[in-house]
Amino acid sequence: MKRTDFVRLLSRTHLLLPPLSGFTDFPYRQILARFNPPFIITEMVNAKAVLMKNKKTMEMLRQVTGAHKNGVQLLGHDPEEMAQAACILQSLGFDYIDINMGCTVKKVVSKGQGVALMRNEERACDIVEKVSCIVEVPVTVKMRLGYSDTSANLISFSKRLEESGATALTIHARSGEKKFGATIDYETVSQVASSLSIPVIVNGGITGKNALDVIEISQAAAVMPGRSIIGNPWIINEILSSFGQCVYQEPNLSHRKDVVFDHVSLLSDFFGEQTGVVRFRKILPKYFESCKNLRMIKTDVKVVTSISDVTYLLSRITEDKGSIVYR
């Protein structure tokens, strides 16, 4: 994929899907592809693991066929390793490569990876330069407002990343020490967007209902939903519809159950039934956030170990006077 084609598609659709560890695995990417997103991306993969062709990592890199563009998120701190891993990923047919500079997990940050790169500008820019020079596909960066609240390098750092060869930047509108639920600063993202000639994608707190408003506030070229996509592939159509790309229709209970069953079945096919169902325990309640007695679902799902267990649980979710209820 040419960099100009990436920018053109992004500017037209205003949507980039997120890399979410433990959630956007191959089975869920298969589900997401049914909703016709312009881009789909893997969970983050470690550069060293790619170079070693680690079996688990290579399985994570399975691509979903479709009209969408396939991206991969790469994690690491060594410029040479990142460049070599990027070459392998390009040879596997990925359409774009995203460099992780936003992960706040302690074991990642302690190795100088993820958001730690935001306080090591020289290394961060060296990584982007080496990767973008060695591959022909677009290279993007996912970052935050800063390593911490006291960091004030976002605009200057973003300009350096652009100069180093980044095709686009995704900015999570919180700083590195802030967790979910903290105040989101879209205005600062706007300052970055207006200072760069490459597209900025805004991340953090994005929903189907606020996507258009966030674009207007942040002046970003596109939005990237985060955890709001877990158990909610319909958010793709909801966001695209807000930009006039398609018509959104709220899923009924039957459709929702069908997608849930397909999701757990794909997980079981990929990981084995028991492992797949156990992985699904944290996901299933997300499909029924508006359900009455949701707390009971969260309790009961903790013991499911088979597809038949999931099927029985789904049978207890019904409609009553226009509301979804778990009995």
C-alpha positions as CSV (number, residue, x, y, z in Angstrom):
1,M,0.0,0.0,0.0
2,K,1.4,3.4,-1.0
3,R,1.6,6.1,1.7
4,T,-0.6,8.4,-0.4
5,D,-3.2,5.6,-0.7
6,F,-3.2,5.2,3.0
7,V,-3.8,8.9,3.6
8,R,-6.4,9.1,0.9
9,L,-8.4,6.2,2.4
10,L,-8.0,7.5,6.0
11,S,-9.2,11.0,4.9
12,R,-12.2,9.5,3.2
13,T,-13.4,7.1,5.9
14,H,-12.2,8.9,9.0
15,L,-11.8,5.6,10.9
16,L,-8.9,3.4,12.0
17,L,-9.5,0.3,14.2
18,P,-7.4,-0.2,17.3
19,P,-4.8,-2.8,18.3
20,L,-6.1,-4.2,21.7
21,S,-4.0,-6.9,23.4
22,G,-6.1,-9.9,24.3
23,F,-9.1,-8.7,22.3
24,T,-8.3,-7.9,18.6
25,D,-7.0,-11.4,18.1
26,F,-7.5,-13.3,14.8
27,P,-11.0,-14.6,15.7
28,Y,-12.3,-11.1,16.6
29,R,-10.6,-9.6,13.5
30,Q,-12.7,-12.1,11.5
31,I,-15.8,-10.7,13.2
32,L,-14.8,-7.1,12.6
33,A,-14.1,-7.7,8.9
34,R,-17.8,-8.5,8.4
35,F,-18.6,-4.9,9.2
36,N,-16.5,-3.6,6.4
37,P,-14.0,-1.3,8.2
38,P,-11.4,0.4,6.0
39,F,-8.5,-0.8,8.2
40,I,-8.0,-3.8,10.6
41,I,-4.9,-4.2,12.7
42,T,-3.3,-6.9,14.8
43,E,-2.6,-6.9,18.5
44,M,0.9,-5.6,19.2
45,V,3.7,-8.0,18.5
46,N,7.2,-7.8,19.8
47,A,10.0,-7.2,17.3
48,K,12.3,-9.8,18.9
49,A,9.6,-12.4,18.7
50,V,9.0,-11.6,15.0
51,L,12.7,-12.0,14.3
52,M,12.8,-15.3,16.1
53,K,9.6,-16.3,14.3
54,N,8.1,-17.3,17.6
55,K,5.2,-19.7,17.0
56,K,2.6,-17.8,19.1
57,T,3.6,-14.5,17.5
58,M,3.3,-15.9,14.0
59,E,-0.2,-17.1,14.9
60,M,-1.0,-13.6,16.1
61,L,0.0,-12.3,12.6
62,R,-2.6,-14.3,10.7
63,Q,-4.4,-11.9,8.4
64,V,-8.1,-11.7,7.7
65,T,-9.0,-11.5,4.0
66,G,-11.4,-8.8,2.8
67,A,-11.5,-5.4,1.1
68,H,-9.9,-3.7,4.2
69,K,-6.2,-2.9,4.6
70,N,-4.3,-5.1,7.2
71,G,-2.0,-3.4,9.6
72,V,0.3,-4.7,12.3
73,Q,1.5,-3.0,15.5
74,L,5.1,-3.5,16.3
75,L,6.6,-3.1,19.8
76,G,10.3,-2.7,20.6
77,H,13.1,-0.2,21.5
78,D,16.0,-1.3,19.3
79,P,16.0,0.6,15.9
80,E,17.9,-2.1,14.1
81,E,15.6,-4.9,15.4
82,M,12.5,-2.9,14.6
83,A,13.7,-2.3,11.1
84,Q,14.5,-6.0,10.5
85,A,11.2,-7.0,12.0
86,A,9.4,-4.5,9.8
87,C,10.9,-6.1,6.7
88,I,9.6,-9.4,7.7
89,L,6.1,-8.0,8.4
90,Q,6.1,-6.3,5.0
91,S,7.1,-9.6,3.3
92,L,4.1,-11.2,5.0
93,G,1.9,-8.8,3.1
94,F,0.8,-6.3,5.7
95,D,-0.4,-3.0,4.3
96,Y,0.9,-0.7,7.0
97,I,3.1,-0.9,10.2
98,D,2.2,0.9,13.4
99,I,4.9,1.6,16.0
100,N,3.8,1.4,19.6
101,M,4.8,4.4,21.7
102,G,1.7,4.4,23.9
103,C,1.6,1.2,25.9
104,T,1.8,1.9,29.7
105,V,2.1,-1.7,30.9
106,K,4.9,-1.7,33.5
107,K,6.9,-4.7,32.0
108,V,6.8,-2.9,28.6
109,V,7.8,0.5,29.9
110,S,10.6,-0.9,32.1
111,K,12.3,-2.2,28.9
112,G,12.2,1.2,27.3
113,Q,9.3,0.3,25.0
114,G,5.8,1.7,24.5
115,V,5.2,5.1,26.1
116,A,8.8,5.1,27.5
117,L,9.9,6.0,23.9
118,M,8.2,9.4,24.4
119,R,10.9,10.4,26.9
120,N,13.7,9.2,24.6
121,E,13.1,11.2,21.5
122,E,16.3,10.4,19.8
123,R,15.7,6.7,19.9
124,A,12.0,7.0,19.0
125,C,12.9,9.1,15.9
126,D,15.7,6.7,15.0
127,I,13.2,3.8,15.1
128,V,10.7,5.6,12.8
129,E,13.4,6.7,10.4
130,K,15.0,3.3,10.1
131,V,11.7,1.5,9.7
132,S,10.2,4.0,7.2
133,C,13.4,3.9,5.1
134,I,13.6,0.2,4.9
135,V,9.9,-0.6,4.1
136,E,7.7,0.7,1.3
137,V,4.4,0.5,3.2
138,P,3.2,3.4,5.4
139,V,4.6,3.6,8.9
140,T,2.4,5.1,11.6
141,V,2.9,5.8,15.3
142,K,0.5,5.3,18.2
143,M,1.4,7.6,21.2
144,R,-0.1,9.6,24.0
145,L,-0.1,13.2,25.1
146,G,3.2,12.6,26.9
147,Y,5.0,10.2,29.1
148,S,3.4,12.0,32.0
149,D,1.4,15.2,32.8
150,T,4.7,17.0,33.3
151,S,5.9,16.1,29.8
152,A,5.5,19.0,27.4
153,N,7.1,17.7,24.3
154,L,4.1,16.5,22.3
155,I,4.1,19.1,19.5
156,S,7.9,19.2,19.0
157,F,8.1,15.4,19.3
158,S,5.3,15.0,16.8
159,K,7.1,17.2,14.3
160,R,10.2,15.2,14.7
161,L,8.3,12.0,14.1
162,E,6.9,13.5,10.9
163,E,10.4,14.5,9.8
164,S,11.6,11.0,10.5
165,G,9.1,9.5,8.1
166,A,5.9,8.8,9.9
167,T,2.9,8.7,7.6
168,A,0.3,9.4,10.3
169,L,0.2,9.7,14.1
170,T,-2.5,8.3,16.4
171,I,-2.7,10.2,19.7
172,H,-4.4,8.8,22.8
173,A,-5.7,11.9,24.4
174,R,-4.4,11.0,27.9
175,S,-0.8,11.1,29.2
176,G,1.1,8.0,30.2
177,E,0.2,7.8,33.9
178,K,-3.5,8.3,33.4
179,K,-5.7,5.2,33.3
180,F,-9.2,4.7,31.8
181,G,-11.8,7.2,32.9
182,A,-9.4,10.1,33.3
183,T,-10.1,13.4,31.7
184,I,-9.5,13.4,27.9
185,D,-7.8,16.3,26.3
186,Y,-8.9,16.6,22.7
187,E,-7.9,20.3,22.5
188,T,-4.2,19.4,22.8
189,V,-4.6,16.9,20.0
190,S,-6.0,19.8,17.9
191,Q,-2.8,21.8,18.5
192,V,-0.8,18.9,17.2
193,A,-3.1,18.3,14.2
194,S,-2.8,22.0,13.2
195,S,1.0,21.9,13.4
196,L,1.6,18.9,11.2
197,S,1.1,18.1,7.5
198,I,0.5,14.4,8.1
199,P,-2.9,13.1,9.4
200,V,-3.5,12.8,13.1
201,I,-5.9,10.1,14.4
202,V,-7.5,10.8,17.8
203,N,-8.0,7.9,20.3
204,G,-9.5,7.8,23.8
205,G,-13.1,7.9,24.8
206,I,-14.4,7.4,21.2
207,T,-18.0,6.1,20.8
208,G,-20.3,5.8,17.9
209,K,-22.3,8.8,19.2
210,N,-19.4,11.2,19.8
211,A,-17.1,10.5,16.8
212,L,-18.2,13.4,14.7
213,D,-18.0,15.9,17.6
214,V,-14.5,14.6,18.6
215,I,-13.3,15.1,15.0
216,E,-14.6,18.7,15.2
217,I,-12.9,19.4,18.5
218,S,-9.6,17.6,17.8
219,Q,-9.3,18.6,14.1
220,A,-8.1,15.1,13.6
221,A,-8.4,13.3,10.2
222,A,-9.9,10.2,11.8
223,V,-11.0,8.6,15.0
224,M,-9.8,5.3,16.6
225,P,-12.2,3.7,19.1
226,G,-10.6,1.9,21.9
227,R,-12.2,-0.4,24.4
228,S,-15.6,0.6,23.1
229,I,-15.1,-1.8,20.3
230,I,-14.9,-4.8,22.6
231,G,-18.1,-6.8,22.2
232,N,-19.4,-4.1,19.9
233,P,-18.4,-4.6,16.3
234,W,-21.4,-2.5,15.3
235,I,-19.5,0.6,16.4
236,I,-17.8,0.4,13.0
237,N,-21.0,1.1,11.1
238,E,-22.2,3.6,13.7
239,I,-19.0,5.6,13.3
240,L,-19.0,5.3,9.5
241,S,-22.6,6.3,9.3
242,S,-21.9,9.5,11.3
243,F,-19.5,10.5,8.4
244,G,-22.1,9.5,5.7
245,Q,-20.2,6.3,4.8
246,C,-23.1,3.8,5.4
247,V,-26.4,3.4,7.2
248,Y,-26.4,2.3,10.8
249,Q,-29.0,0.0,12.3
250,E,-29.0,-0.9,15.9
251,P,-28.7,-4.7,16.2
252,N,-31.6,-6.6,17.6
253,L,-31.1,-9.3,20.2
254,S,-31.2,-12.2,17.7
255,H,-28.4,-10.6,15.6
256,R,-26.4,-9.9,18.7
257,K,-26.7,-13.5,19.8
258,D,-25.7,-14.8,16.4
259,V,-22.5,-12.7,16.4
260,V,-21.7,-13.8,20.0
261,F,-22.0,-17.5,19.0
262,D,-19.9,-17.0,15.9
263,H,-17.3,-15.2,18.0
264,V,-16.9,-17.9,20.6
265,S,-17.0,-20.5,17.9
266,L,-14.1,-18.8,16.0
267,L,-12.2,-18.5,19.3
268,S,-12.7,-22.2,19.9
269,D,-11.5,-23.1,16.4
270,F,-8.4,-21.0,16.8
271,F,-7.4,-21.7,20.4
272,G,-9.2,-24.9,21.2
273,E,-12.6,-25.0,22.8
274,Q,-11.8,-24.7,26.5
275,T,-9.1,-22.0,26.0
276,G,-11.3,-20.2,23.5
277,V,-14.3,-20.2,25.9
278,V,-12.2,-19.1,28.8
279,R,-10.8,-16.2,26.8
280,F,-14.4,-15.3,25.9
281,R,-15.4,-14.9,29.6
282,K,-14.2,-11.3,29.7
283,I,-15.8,-10.5,26.4
284,L,-19.3,-11.9,26.5
285,P,-20.7,-9.4,29.0
286,K,-19.5,-6.6,26.8
287,Y,-22.0,-7.7,24.1
288,F,-24.9,-7.0,26.5
289,E,-23.9,-3.8,28.3
290,S,-27.5,-2.6,28.4
291,C,-28.9,-5.9,29.7
292,K,-30.8,-5.9,33.0
293,N,-29.0,-8.1,35.6
294,L,-25.7,-7.7,33.8
295,R,-23.9,-8.3,37.1
296,M,-25.4,-11.8,37.1
297,I,-24.1,-12.4,33.6
298,K,-20.6,-11.3,34.8
299,T,-20.8,-13.8,37.6
300,D,-22.2,-16.7,35.7
301,V,-19.8,-16.4,32.8
302,K,-16.9,-17.0,35.1
303,V,-17.6,-20.7,35.1
304,V,-18.3,-21.4,31.4
305,T,-15.9,-23.9,29.9
306,S,-17.6,-25.0,26.7
307,I,-19.7,-23.7,23.8
308,S,-22.7,-25.5,25.2
309,D,-22.3,-23.5,28.4
310,V,-22.2,-20.3,26.4
311,T,-25.3,-21.4,24.5
312,Y,-27.2,-22.1,27.7
313,L,-26.2,-18.7,29.1
314,L,-27.4,-17.0,25.9
315,S,-30.7,-18.8,26.2
316,R,-31.3,-17.0,29.5
317,I,-31.0,-13.6,27.8
318,T,-34.4,-12.6,26.5
319,E,-36.5,-9.5,25.7
320,D,-39.2,-8.2,28.0
321,K,-41.2,-5.1,27.1
322,G,-38.5,-3.7,24.9
323,S,-35.7,-4.4,27.3
324,I,-33.0,-7.1,27.3
325,V,-33.1,-9.1,30.5
326,Y,-31.0,-12.0,31.9
327,R,-33.0,-14.4,33.9
